[in-house]
Amino acid sequence: MSEERPEVELFVKAGSDGQSIGNCPFSQRLFMVLWLKGVTFNVTTVDMKRKPDILKDLAPGAQPPFLLYGTEVKTDTNKIEEFLEETLCPPKYPRLAARNPESNTAGLDVFSKFSAYIKNSNPQMNDNLEKGLLKALKKLDDYLSSPLPDEIDENSADDVTSSSAPSWTVRSSLWPTATCCPSSTSSKWCVRSFEVSPSLAR
């Protein structure tokens, strides 16, 4: 007799219509993890303006995405992903985690630094925010440019260091500003659920 798996429900930010899945990359990431795992799960879109009492009781003070796994509530995006990888594991479910743990953190700050930079409306903060973004990009570039120990052929005469790594620059004049790209803090709360079945996740 197979072990019964707890019900899985993912709460994500709603789109501008208050019903469809919004453009939150963290919500989309967890959706894809569950989808690729091949499990059946419910998705509830959350309209932040309404804040139903059931959600206040379930995860007070939390922002979507968060996960309800059986009776357990998980609110930290990174920890949710780790939890799913450990719980929904082989042989029944595919392994999705990177082989090298460093791969999970090499570009961890890029999105937040990029968002802070393009949404900034204070010109006096531009230089510091640009430096923060460039630092995050350099960290990612350094990691991608450096071979891992198991990628080095000790018998090869080739130079494994990267001498042609790209030089990162930020051309803010080509990017949208805060005035034409409003912050996503105006997202809304509502409840709209649908089910994703394994047959759709293959």
C-alpha positions as CSV (number, residue, x, y, z in Angstrom):
1,M,0.0,0.0,0.0
2,S,1.5,3.3,-1.1
3,E,2.0,6.1,1.4
4,E,-0.6,8.8,1.2
5,R,0.9,12.2,0.4
6,P,-0.4,15.3,2.3
7,E,-2.4,17.8,0.3
8,V,-0.2,20.5,-1.2
9,E,-1.4,24.1,-1.7
10,L,0.7,27.0,-3.1
11,F,-0.4,30.5,-2.4
12,V,0.9,33.0,-5.0
13,K,0.4,36.7,-5.8
14,A,-2.5,37.4,-8.1
15,G,-2.1,39.4,-11.3
16,S,-3.6,42.8,-12.0
17,D,-7.1,41.2,-12.5
18,G,-7.0,39.8,-8.9
19,Q,-7.5,36.3,-10.2
20,S,-4.8,35.0,-12.5
21,I,-1.2,34.2,-11.4
22,G,0.8,37.4,-11.1
23,N,4.3,38.2,-12.3
24,C,6.1,37.5,-9.0
25,P,9.3,35.5,-9.9
26,F,9.4,33.8,-6.5
27,S,5.8,32.6,-6.9
28,Q,6.6,31.4,-10.5
29,R,9.7,29.6,-9.3
30,L,7.9,27.5,-6.6
31,F,5.1,26.8,-9.1
32,M,7.6,25.4,-11.6
33,V,9.3,23.3,-8.8
34,L,6.0,21.7,-8.0
35,W,5.1,21.3,-11.6
36,L,8.4,19.6,-12.5
37,K,8.1,17.3,-9.5
38,G,5.0,16.0,-11.1
39,V,2.7,16.2,-8.0
40,T,-0.9,17.3,-7.9
41,F,-1.2,20.6,-6.1
42,N,-3.7,23.4,-5.6
43,V,-2.8,27.0,-6.5
44,T,-4.5,29.9,-4.7
45,T,-4.0,33.3,-6.1
46,V,-4.0,36.0,-3.4
47,D,-5.4,39.5,-3.9
48,M,-3.5,41.7,-1.4
49,K,-6.2,44.3,-1.1
50,R,-8.8,42.0,0.3
51,K,-6.8,40.0,2.8
52,P,-9.3,37.2,3.7
53,D,-9.4,36.2,7.4
54,I,-8.4,32.6,6.5
55,L,-5.1,33.9,5.0
56,K,-4.5,36.1,8.0
57,D,-4.9,33.1,10.3
58,L,-2.9,30.8,8.0
59,A,0.2,33.0,7.6
60,P,-0.1,36.3,9.5
61,G,2.2,39.0,8.3
62,A,3.5,36.8,5.4
63,Q,3.7,37.8,1.8
64,P,3.0,35.3,-1.0
65,P,4.3,32.9,-2.0
66,F,3.8,30.5,0.9
67,L,3.0,26.8,1.0
68,L,0.6,24.7,2.9
69,Y,1.8,21.1,3.0
70,G,-0.7,19.0,4.9
71,T,-1.0,21.1,8.1
72,E,2.4,22.7,7.8
73,V,2.7,26.3,6.7
74,K,6.0,27.3,5.0
75,T,6.6,31.0,4.3
76,D,10.3,31.4,3.4
77,T,10.8,30.9,-0.4
78,N,14.3,29.4,-0.2
79,K,13.4,27.1,2.6
80,I,10.2,26.0,0.8
81,E,12.3,24.9,-2.2
82,E,14.7,23.0,0.1
83,F,11.8,21.4,1.9
84,L,10.2,20.3,-1.4
85,E,13.5,18.9,-2.6
86,E,14.0,16.9,0.6
87,T,10.4,15.7,0.9
88,L,9.5,15.0,-2.7
89,C,12.6,13.1,-3.5
90,P,13.7,10.2,-5.6
91,P,12.9,7.5,-6.5
92,K,9.2,8.7,-6.7
93,Y,10.0,12.3,-7.6
94,P,12.8,13.7,-9.8
95,R,15.7,15.5,-8.2
96,L,15.8,19.2,-9.2
97,A,18.5,20.7,-7.0
98,A,21.8,21.7,-8.6
99,R,24.6,19.2,-8.2
100,N,26.8,21.9,-6.7
101,P,25.3,23.8,-3.8
102,E,27.2,26.9,-4.8
103,S,25.1,27.1,-8.0
104,N,22.1,27.9,-5.9
105,T,23.6,31.0,-4.3
106,A,25.9,32.4,-7.0
107,G,23.2,34.7,-8.5
108,L,21.0,35.0,-5.4
109,D,21.3,38.8,-5.1
110,V,21.0,39.7,-8.8
111,F,17.2,40.0,-9.0
112,S,16.9,42.1,-5.8
113,K,19.7,44.4,-6.8
114,F,18.3,44.8,-10.3
115,S,14.8,45.5,-9.0
116,A,16.1,48.1,-6.5
117,Y,18.1,49.8,-9.2
118,I,15.4,50.1,-11.9
119,K,12.7,51.1,-9.4
120,N,14.7,53.7,-7.7
121,S,13.3,57.2,-8.0
122,N,16.0,59.0,-6.0
123,P,18.9,60.1,-8.3
124,Q,21.2,60.4,-5.3
125,M,21.0,56.7,-4.7
126,N,21.7,55.7,-8.3
127,D,25.5,55.3,-7.8
128,N,25.2,53.1,-4.7
129,L,22.5,50.9,-6.2
130,E,24.5,50.6,-9.5
131,K,27.5,49.5,-7.5
132,G,25.4,46.9,-5.7
133,L,24.0,45.5,-8.9
134,L,27.5,45.3,-10.5
135,K,28.9,43.6,-7.5
136,A,26.1,40.9,-7.7
137,L,26.7,40.5,-11.4
138,K,30.4,40.2,-10.9
139,K,29.9,37.5,-8.3
140,L,27.7,35.5,-10.7
141,D,30.2,36.1,-13.6
142,D,33.1,35.0,-11.5
143,Y,31.3,31.8,-10.6
144,L,30.3,31.0,-14.2
145,S,33.8,31.8,-15.4
146,S,35.5,29.5,-13.0
147,P,35.4,25.7,-13.6
148,L,34.4,23.5,-10.8
149,P,36.9,20.9,-9.5
150,D,35.2,18.0,-11.4
151,E,35.2,20.1,-14.6
152,I,39.0,20.4,-14.8
153,D,40.9,18.0,-17.0
154,E,44.3,17.6,-15.3
155,N,45.8,16.2,-18.5
156,S,44.7,19.2,-20.6
157,A,47.1,21.9,-21.6
158,D,44.4,24.5,-22.0
159,D,44.3,27.4,-19.6
160,V,41.2,26.9,-17.4
161,T,41.0,30.5,-16.3
162,S,38.7,32.8,-18.2
163,S,40.6,35.6,-20.0
164,S,37.6,36.7,-22.0
165,A,35.0,37.2,-19.4
166,P,32.6,40.0,-20.3
167,S,32.9,43.4,-18.6
168,W,29.6,44.4,-17.0
169,T,28.2,47.9,-17.4
170,V,24.9,49.4,-16.5
171,R,23.2,51.6,-19.1
172,S,20.4,53.0,-17.1
173,S,19.2,55.2,-20.0
174,L,17.9,52.0,-21.7
175,W,15.9,50.7,-18.7
176,P,12.5,51.7,-17.5
177,T,12.3,54.0,-14.5
178,A,10.1,53.9,-11.4
179,T,7.7,56.4,-13.0
180,C,6.9,54.1,-15.9
181,C,7.4,50.8,-14.0
182,P,5.4,51.1,-10.8
183,S,6.4,49.0,-7.8
184,S,4.7,45.7,-7.3
185,T,3.6,46.7,-3.8
186,S,0.2,47.5,-5.2
187,S,-0.5,43.8,-5.6
188,K,-3.8,42.5,-4.3
189,W,-5.3,39.7,-2.2
190,C,-8.1,37.4,-3.3
191,V,-8.7,33.7,-3.2
192,R,-8.9,31.8,-6.5
193,S,-7.8,28.2,-6.6
194,F,-7.2,25.6,-9.3
195,E,-5.5,22.2,-9.4
196,V,-2.4,21.2,-11.3
197,S,-2.4,17.5,-12.0
198,P,0.7,15.3,-12.8
199,S,-0.6,14.7,-16.3
200,L,0.0,18.4,-17.0
201,A,3.4,18.4,-15.5
202,R,5.2,16.2,-17.9
